[in-house]
Amino acid sequence: MSRKKLAELFTPLLDGETDAVDIGERVFCDWCDAEWTNRKESGGFLLISKAICPDCAPKVMADLIRNGELQYVRADCPEGLSFRDWCLRLRGGNNEVRITKGSL
């Protein structure tokens, strides 16, 4: 999916017209924003609630180790399962991207 198409999809969310957008079975890394929908590689991990892709995982993990923050890793993608399929499994059918509105 092109960046232009993604921008169109998320514009209502970012403009405050809606608070959720269903992205279907599309999968993106929450760290680098790369799309993983059609990729088959396994790896990556869940950092609090962010899915970190196999490409970003080594650097992010090194930073977590260096900073003593390993306790924030919630799960690892099982070997042999694609990052895409693992993310879809984590969602449990809830494919919405949500923005929670509030004040500081």
C-alpha positions as a Markdown table, in Angstrom:
| # | Residue | x | y | z |
|---|---|---|---|---|
| 1 | Met | 0.0 | 0.0 | 0.0 |
| 2 | Ser | 1.3 | 3.4 | -0.9 |
| 3 | Arg | 2.0 | 6.1 | 1.6 |
| 4 | Lys | -0.6 | 8.2 | -0.1 |
| 5 | Lys | -3.2 | 5.5 | 0.4 |
| 6 | Leu | -2.2 | 5.1 | 4.0 |
| 7 | Ala | -2.4 | 8.9 | 4.6 |
| 8 | Glu | -5.9 | 8.8 | 3.2 |
| 9 | Leu | -6.9 | 5.9 | 5.5 |
| 10 | Phe | -5.6 | 7.6 | 8.6 |
| 11 | Thr | -6.5 | 11.3 | 7.8 |
| 12 | Pro | -10.0 | 11.0 | 9.5 |
| 13 | Leu | -8.3 | 9.6 | 12.6 |
| 14 | Leu | -5.7 | 12.3 | 12.8 |
| 15 | Asp | -8.1 | 15.0 | 12.0 |
| 16 | Gly | -10.4 | 13.9 | 14.9 |
| 17 | Glu | -13.2 | 12.9 | 12.6 |
| 18 | Thr | -13.2 | 9.4 | 14.1 |
| 19 | Asp | -11.4 | 7.6 | 16.9 |
| 20 | Ala | -10.8 | 4.2 | 15.1 |
| 21 | Val | -9.9 | 2.9 | 11.7 |
| 22 | Asp | -10.1 | -0.8 | 10.8 |
| 23 | Ile | -6.9 | -1.7 | 9.0 |
| 24 | Gly | -8.0 | -5.3 | 8.1 |
| 25 | Glu | -5.1 | -7.7 | 7.9 |
| 26 | Arg | -2.4 | -5.1 | 7.2 |
| 27 | Val | 0.6 | -5.3 | 9.5 |
| 28 | Phe | 3.1 | -2.6 | 10.2 |
| 29 | Cys | 6.1 | -2.4 | 12.6 |
| 30 | Asp | 5.2 | 0.0 | 15.4 |
| 31 | Trp | 8.8 | 1.1 | 15.5 |
| 32 | Cys | 9.8 | 1.9 | 11.9 |
| 33 | Asp | 6.3 | 1.8 | 10.2 |
| 34 | Ala | 7.5 | -0.7 | 7.6 |
| 35 | Glu | 4.6 | -2.8 | 6.2 |
| 36 | Trp | 4.8 | -6.5 | 6.8 |
| 37 | Thr | 1.5 | -7.6 | 5.3 |
| 38 | Asn | 3.1 | -9.6 | 2.5 |
| 39 | Arg | 6.4 | -10.7 | 4.2 |
| 40 | Lys | 7.0 | -14.1 | 5.6 |
| 41 | Glu | 10.0 | -13.6 | 7.9 |
| 42 | Ser | 9.7 | -14.7 | 11.5 |
| 43 | Gly | 11.1 | -12.8 | 14.5 |
| 44 | Gly | 10.5 | -9.6 | 16.4 |
| 45 | Phe | 8.9 | -9.0 | 19.8 |
| 46 | Leu | 6.2 | -7.2 | 21.7 |
| 47 | Leu | 7.5 | -4.1 | 23.6 |
| 48 | Ile | 4.8 | -3.2 | 26.0 |
| 49 | Ser | 2.1 | -2.8 | 23.3 |
| 50 | Lys | 4.3 | -2.2 | 20.3 |
| 51 | Ala | 5.1 | -4.9 | 17.8 |
| 52 | Ile | 8.8 | -4.6 | 16.9 |
| 53 | Cys | 9.6 | -6.2 | 13.5 |
| 54 | Pro | 12.5 | -8.6 | 12.8 |
| 55 | Asp | 14.4 | -5.8 | 11.1 |
| 56 | Cys | 14.3 | -3.5 | 14.1 |
| 57 | Ala | 14.5 | -6.1 | 16.8 |
| 58 | Pro | 18.3 | -6.4 | 17.1 |
| 59 | Lys | 18.9 | -2.7 | 17.6 |
| 60 | Val | 15.9 | -2.2 | 19.9 |
| 61 | Met | 16.8 | -5.2 | 22.0 |
| 62 | Ala | 20.4 | -4.0 | 22.3 |
| 63 | Asp | 19.1 | -0.6 | 23.5 |
| 64 | Leu | 16.8 | -2.3 | 26.0 |
| 65 | Ile | 19.6 | -4.4 | 27.4 |
| 66 | Arg | 22.0 | -1.4 | 27.6 |
| 67 | Asn | 19.3 | 0.6 | 29.5 |
| 68 | Gly | 18.2 | -2.2 | 31.8 |
| 69 | Glu | 14.7 | -2.2 | 30.3 |
| 70 | Leu | 14.1 | -5.9 | 29.4 |
| 71 | Gln | 11.1 | -6.1 | 31.7 |
| 72 | Tyr | 9.1 | -4.2 | 29.1 |
| 73 | Val | 9.4 | -7.1 | 26.6 |
| 74 | Arg | 6.0 | -8.8 | 26.8 |
| 75 | Ala | 6.4 | -11.6 | 24.2 |
| 76 | Asp | 8.6 | -12.9 | 21.4 |
| 77 | Cys | 7.4 | -14.0 | 18.0 |
| 78 | Pro | 7.5 | -17.8 | 18.0 |
| 79 | Glu | 10.1 | -19.3 | 15.7 |
| 80 | Gly | 8.6 | -20.5 | 12.4 |
| 81 | Leu | 5.6 | -18.1 | 12.7 |
| 82 | Ser | 5.8 | -15.1 | 10.4 |
| 83 | Phe | 5.8 | -11.7 | 12.1 |
| 84 | Arg | 2.7 | -10.8 | 10.1 |
| 85 | Asp | 0.8 | -13.9 | 11.3 |
| 86 | Trp | 2.0 | -13.4 | 14.9 |
| 87 | Cys | 0.7 | -9.8 | 14.9 |
| 88 | Leu | -2.6 | -10.9 | 13.6 |
| 89 | Arg | -2.8 | -13.5 | 16.3 |
| 90 | Leu | -2.0 | -10.9 | 18.9 |
| 91 | Arg | -4.8 | -8.7 | 17.7 |
| 92 | Gly | -7.3 | -11.5 | 18.2 |
| 93 | Gly | -9.5 | -10.2 | 15.4 |
| 94 | Asn | -9.5 | -6.6 | 16.6 |
| 95 | Asn | -7.9 | -4.8 | 13.6 |
| 96 | Glu | -8.6 | -1.3 | 14.6 |
| 97 | Val | -6.1 | 1.4 | 15.1 |
| 98 | Arg | -7.4 | 3.7 | 17.8 |
| 99 | Ile | -6.6 | 7.2 | 19.0 |
| 100 | Thr | -7.5 | 7.8 | 22.6 |
| 101 | Lys | -8.4 | 11.4 | 23.2 |
| 102 | Gly | -7.7 | 13.1 | 26.5 |
| 103 | Ser | -5.9 | 15.9 | 28.1 |
| 104 | Leu | -2.7 | 16.1 | 30.1 |
